[in-house]
Amino acid sequence: MVATGVLHDPYTGKVINFVRGVGTSTAVQIDHVVALSDAWQKGAQKIPSASRYALYNDPLNLLAVDGPTNESKGDSDAASWLPPNKSFRCSYVARQIAVKRKYGLWVTLAEKTAIAAVLTGCPKQALPQG
């Protein structure tokens, strides 16, 4: 359990000085980059339970971020939500692609279009390994 720390939030670009406590613990949350509801709707319901467990706990799919920004994302995919920090969007969608590829999840046409629009601005963006 983390009691204090400094987070350089990738979603907002802000620095968050975190102190664990009743009024402050929601400042930082661990996001599932591919939201679990989105994963379920796009194939996770068809993969073995051990693979779903791995997806839910995979460090490739987990990211410490600004709590309120994570809450605004909800269970959205890239077609309906992108990080407000535009300089992180290439890394964000590359990470989503990597997670979805790893677990055999699909994307909708709207999601594919949104991802392609982001990646046109960073054609050399590599997928993270994990």
C-alpha positions in Angstrom: 0.0 0.0 0.0 1.3 3.4 -1.0 1.1 6.1 1.7 2.6 9.1 -0.1 4.2 9.8 -3.5 4.4 12.0 -6.6 2.5 11.0 -9.7 3.3 12.5 -13.1 -0.2 11.9 -14.5 -0.1 10.8 -18.1 -3.8 11.6 -18.7 -3.6 15.2 -17.7 0.1 16.1 -17.7 -0.3 17.3 -14.1 1.9 16.4 -11.1 -0.1 15.0 -8.2 1.4 15.0 -4.7 -0.4 12.0 -3.2 -1.1 11.5 0.4 -3.2 8.5 1.4 -6.3 9.4 3.4 -10.0 9.7 3.6 -10.2 12.9 1.6 -7.3 12.3 -0.7 -7.1 8.7 -1.8 -9.3 9.3 -4.8 -6.8 11.7 -6.3 -4.9 8.7 -7.8 -6.6 5.6 -9.2 -5.4 2.6 -11.1 -7.0 2.6 -14.5 -7.7 -0.4 -16.7 -6.5 1.1 -20.0 -8.9 -1.2 -21.8 -11.9 -0.8 -19.5 -13.2 -4.1 -18.2 -16.7 -3.5 -19.5 -15.3 -2.6 -22.9 -13.1 -5.8 -22.8 -16.1 -7.9 -21.9 -18.2 -6.5 -24.7 -15.4 -7.0 -27.2 -14.5 -10.6 -26.6 -13.4 -11.2 -23.0 -16.6 -13.1 -22.3 -15.4 -15.7 -24.7 -11.8 -16.2 -23.4 -11.0 -18.7 -20.6 -11.4 -17.4 -17.0 -7.7 -17.7 -16.4 -7.1 -15.4 -19.4 -9.7 -12.9 -18.1 -8.0 -12.9 -14.7 -4.7 -12.2 -16.4 -6.3 -9.3 -18.4 -7.7 -7.8 -15.2 -4.3 -7.8 -13.5 -1.9 -7.3 -16.4 0.5 -4.4 -15.8 0.2 -3.6 -19.5 -3.4 -2.8 -18.9 -2.9 -1.0 -15.5 -1.9 2.6 -15.2 -1.8 5.0 -12.2 -3.7 8.2 -13.2 -5.6 11.2 -12.0 -8.7 9.9 -10.2 -11.3 12.3 -11.5 -10.0 12.0 -15.1 -10.2 8.2 -14.8 -13.8 8.5 -13.5 -14.7 10.7 -16.6 -13.4 7.9 -18.8 -15.7 5.3 -17.2 -15.9 2.3 -19.5 -15.3 4.2 -22.7 -13.2 3.0 -25.6 -11.0 5.2 -27.8 -14.0 6.2 -29.9 -15.6 8.0 -27.0 -12.7 9.0 -24.7 -9.1 10.0 -25.1 -6.8 11.5 -22.5 -7.0 15.3 -22.3 -3.2 15.4 -22.4 -2.8 15.2 -26.2 0.9 14.4 -26.0 0.0 11.1 -24.4 -2.7 10.0 -26.9 -0.3 8.1 -29.1 1.0 6.0 -26.2 -2.5 5.5 -24.9 -4.0 4.1 -28.1 -0.8 2.0 -28.7 -1.3 0.5 -25.3 -4.9 -0.2 -25.9 -4.0 -2.0 -29.2 -1.3 -4.0 -27.4 -3.8 -5.1 -24.7 -6.5 -6.0 -27.2 -4.1 -7.9 -29.4 -2.7 -9.8 -26.5 -6.1 -11.0 -25.3 -7.8 -11.4 -28.7 -10.3 -8.5 -28.2 -11.8 -6.7 -31.1 -12.5 -3.0 -31.9 -15.6 -1.4 -33.4 -15.4 0.6 -36.6 -15.8 3.8 -34.7 -12.9 2.8 -32.4 -10.7 1.8 -35.3 -11.3 5.2 -36.9 -10.5 7.1 -33.7 -7.3 5.1 -33.2 -6.2 5.6 -36.8 -6.8 9.3 -36.4 -4.6 9.5 -33.4 -1.9 7.3 -34.9 -1.6 9.4 -38.1 0.1 12.0 -35.9 2.7 9.5 -34.7 3.3 6.9 -37.4 6.5 5.6 -35.7 4.6 4.8 -32.4 5.6 1.3 -31.3 3.3 -1.0 -29.3 4.4 -1.5 -25.8 5.7 -4.9 -24.9 4.1 -6.9 -22.2 
